[in-house]
């Protein structure tokens, strides 16, 4: 399977702003006020830091903890953000046909 070209890598502050803007400053899970721009897949898995809008989600503090603990799955978070399977962002060394958690 051919991987699509990665979207633009953002700086940390631009990542946060873009994710919050896309998600209307609301937690994508419970719709309360967003407090954190969460990396859907751990940013340390990316050689470039993973600051891609499709690797981000707006979460409240409570939902952020659930995401970090993997109580909320990567797939649930992507779906809540409206990120299509074809638009997901993966680190170079991960396979497109596998399911990963944070």
BELPEFEN-V828871 format. One record per run of one state. SS is the DSSP state (hx for helix, st for strand, lp for the rest). FROM is the first residue (numbers start at 1). LEN is the number of residues. If there is no record, write none. Layout:
ss = <SS | SS>
from = <FROM | FROM>
len = <LEN | LEN>
This chain:
ss = <lp | hx | lp | st | lp | st | lp | st | lp | hx | lp | hx | st | lp | hx | lp | hx | lp | hx | lp>
from = <1 | 12 | 23 | 26 | 27 | 33 | 34 | 36 | 40 | 43 | 46 | 53 | 56 | 60 | 61 | 69 | 74 | 82 | 85 | 88>
len = <11 | 11 | 3 | 1 | 6 | 1 | 2 | 4 | 3 | 3 | 7 | 3 | 4 | 1 | 8 | 5 | 8 | 3 | 3 | 15>
